[in-house]
Structure formats: structure tokens, C-alpha cells
Amino acid sequence: MGLWHYIVLGLFVLLPPLLVLVSKRAAGTEKAIWFLVAAFLSWLGFIAFLIATAYLDSGKVAEG
């Protein structure tokens, strides 16, 4: 594989954790935990982050 293949593959793997870090959907420890989930599970972890934070932001979870 050429250099460009490694660059594209690296971006594909590193993009989900970076998107979690710049997201405003979570903060503090929660963001750190979601970063680790996205880092280890890549796109599956990022999709879980999007679903979980959308669910929490919609107000469907009772605060308590």
C-alpha cells in the first residue's frame, strides 16, 4: 500500500474519537468516557455516542 492509503486509513480510524472530542453533546468525564469508547470501537462507538446523546438531549430521560 502506498502512503495515501495509510493516510486515508488513519483518518478513517482516528475520525470518530476526534469527532467526540470536538462535540458539544457531552462534557467532562462523560466526554472522556465517550472518547475511549469511540477510540476502541471506532465507528460503532461513535454511532452509540450519537444515539445516546441524542436520546439524552431530547429530554426522554427523567432527571433524578
C-alpha positions in Angstrom: 0.0 0.0 0.0 1.1 3.5 -0.7 1.4 6.4 1.6 -2.0 7.8 0.7 -3.7 4.5 1.7 -2.1 4.8 5.1 -3.2 8.4 5.5 -6.8 7.7 4.5 -6.9 4.6 6.7 -5.5 6.6 9.6 -8.1 9.3 9.2 -10.9 6.7 8.9 -9.8 5.2 12.2 -9.0 8.4 14.1 -12.0 10.4 13.0 -14.6 9.0 15.4 -12.7 9.8 18.6 -11.8 13.2 17.3 -15.4 14.0 16.5 -16.3 13.0 20.1 -13.7 15.4 21.4 -15.0 18.4 19.5 -18.7 17.6 20.1 -20.8 19.8 22.3 -23.1 16.9 23.2 -21.1 15.8 26.2 -18.7 17.4 28.7 -16.2 16.5 31.3 -15.9 12.9 32.4 -18.7 11.8 30.1 -16.8 13.1 27.1 -13.7 11.3 28.2 -15.6 8.0 28.5 -17.2 8.5 25.1 -13.8 9.3 23.7 -12.4 6.0 25.0 -15.5 4.1 23.6 -15.1 5.7 20.2 -11.3 5.1 20.3 -11.7 1.4 21.0 -14.9 0.7 19.0 -14.3 3.3 16.2 -17.5 3.9 14.2 -19.7 1.6 16.3 -18.7 3.6 19.4 -19.3 6.9 17.6 -22.8 5.8 16.5 -23.6 4.7 20.0 -22.4 8.2 21.2 -24.7 9.9 18.7 -27.7 7.8 19.6 -27.1 8.1 23.4 -26.5 11.8 23.4 -29.5 12.5 21.1 -31.6 10.4 23.5 -30.4 12.3 26.5 -30.7 15.7 24.8 -34.3 15.1 23.7 -35.5 15.1 27.4 -36.8 11.5 27.3 -34.7 10.6 30.3 -36.1 11.6 33.7 -33.7 13.6 35.7 -33.3 12.3 39.1 
